[in-house]
């Protein structure tokens, strides 16, 4: 248990969380505060997968801001990259309705690692509703993880 006395929870922060945080680098949004909090907290662990890394780097390059570059670097340094077993991918492929294989892999990563997926992507509703993976919206994550 971390020094905070709270049990550690593991999260996969979907790339749409990163995009929401950096799309206007002059504004300090709740989503940006959420990402910064996740980086600082000792009761939060972050997990990703190789597709997640590719997406994060691609978005950081697209936004071309100091904030995006710094934030993606900090996220990559703090996130454990998992190799996902095929059986988890097969389970999630039945419930994630998207043409993007990265989304299936994100859900499978969460299934394998016992992580909460933070995303506003509607493609994850069925995997959430079926109880396969716990999925929080960004607003829910802000409400549950940010103080006051």
C-alpha positions in Angstrom: 0.0 0.0 0.0 1.4 3.4 -0.9 2.3 6.0 1.7 -1.1 7.7 1.2 -2.7 4.8 2.9 -5.0 4.2 -0.1 -4.9 1.1 -2.1 -3.2 1.4 -5.5 -5.5 1.4 -8.5 -4.3 0.8 -12.1 -5.6 2.9 -15.0 -5.2 2.9 -18.7 -5.7 6.5 -19.9 -7.1 6.4 -23.4 -5.6 8.8 -25.9 -8.7 10.9 -26.0 -7.9 11.9 -22.4 -4.5 13.1 -23.5 -6.0 15.0 -26.5 -8.6 16.7 -24.2 -5.8 17.8 -21.9 -3.5 19.3 -24.5 -5.8 20.5 -27.3 -5.6 24.1 -25.8 -2.2 24.2 -24.0 -3.0 27.7 -22.6 -5.9 26.5 -20.6 -5.6 24.4 -17.5 -8.6 22.1 -17.9 -9.9 19.5 -15.5 -8.6 16.8 -17.8 -5.1 18.3 -17.7 -5.3 18.4 -13.9 -6.4 14.8 -13.9 -3.4 13.7 -15.9 -1.0 15.7 -13.7 -2.6 14.2 -10.6 -2.2 10.6 -12.0 1.4 11.3 -12.6 2.0 12.6 -9.0 -0.1 10.2 -6.9 1.4 7.1 -5.3 -1.9 5.3 -5.2 -2.3 5.4 -9.0 -0.5 3.0 -11.3 -0.6 3.5 -15.1 -0.5 0.8 -17.7 -0.5 0.8 -21.5 0.5 -1.3 -24.5 2.6 -0.8 -27.6 -0.4 0.6 -29.6 -1.1 3.0 -26.8 2.6 4.2 -27.0 2.3 4.7 -30.8 -0.9 6.7 -30.4 0.4 8.9 -27.6 3.6 9.8 -29.6 1.6 10.4 -32.8 -0.8 12.8 -30.9 2.1 14.6 -29.2 3.7 15.2 -32.5 0.4 16.4 -34.0 -0.1 19.0 -31.3 3.5 20.3 -31.4 3.4 22.1 -28.1 5.7 22.1 -25.1 2.9 20.9 -22.9 2.1 17.9 -25.2 5.7 17.0 -25.5 6.4 17.2 -21.7 3.2 15.4 -20.8 3.6 12.5 -23.2 7.2 12.1 -21.9 6.0 12.0 -18.3 3.2 9.6 -19.1 5.5 7.2 -21.0 8.0 7.3 -18.1 5.3 6.5 -15.5 3.4 3.9 -17.5 4.2 0.2 -17.5 3.8 -1.2 -21.0 2.1 -4.6 -21.0 2.3 -7.3 -23.6 -1.3 -8.6 -23.8 -2.1 -12.3 -24.0 -4.1 -13.4 -27.1 -6.9 -14.8 -24.9 -7.6 -11.4 -23.5 -7.7 -9.8 -26.9 -10.1 -12.5 -28.1 -12.5 -11.9 -25.2 -12.5 -8.1 -25.8 -12.8 -8.3 -29.5 -16.3 -9.8 -29.0 -17.4 -6.7 -27.0 -15.5 -3.7 -28.4 -17.3 -2.6 -31.6 -14.7 -0.5 -33.4 -12.7 -0.8 -36.6 -9.6 0.3 -34.6 -7.6 -2.6 -33.3 -5.9 -0.4 -30.7 -9.3 0.0 -28.9 -9.6 -3.8 -28.6 -6.0 -3.9 -27.3 -6.7 -1.2 -24.8 -9.7 -3.1 -23.3 -7.7 -6.3 -23.4 -4.8 -4.6 -21.5 -7.3 -3.6 -18.8 -8.8 -7.1 -18.6 -5.4 -8.7 -18.2 -4.0 -6.1 -15.8 -7.2 -5.5 -13.7 -7.0 -1.8 -14.8 -9.8 0.8 -15.1 -10.1 2.2 -18.6 -10.6 6.0 -18.6 -12.1 7.0 -21.9 -15.0 8.9 -23.5 -15.0 6.6 -26.4 -18.5 5.1 -26.9 -16.9 1.9 -28.4 -16.2 0.8 -24.8 -19.8 0.8 -23.6 -20.5 -2.8 -24.3 -17.3 -4.1 -22.7 -18.3 -2.0 -19.7 -21.9 -3.0 -19.6 -21.1 -6.7 -19.9 -18.8 -6.3 -16.8 -15.7 -7.3 -18.8 -13.7 -4.2 -18.0 -14.4 -1.3 -15.7 -14.6 1.9 -17.8 -14.9 5.4 -16.4 -15.6 8.5 -18.4 -13.2 11.4 -18.1 -15.8 13.3 -16.1 -16.1 10.3 -13.7 -12.4 10.0 -13.3 -12.1 13.8 -12.6 -14.9 13.4 -10.0 -13.4 10.4 -8.3 -9.7 11.2 -8.5 -9.3 15.0 -8.1 -9.8 16.5 -4.7 -12.8 18.8 -4.1 
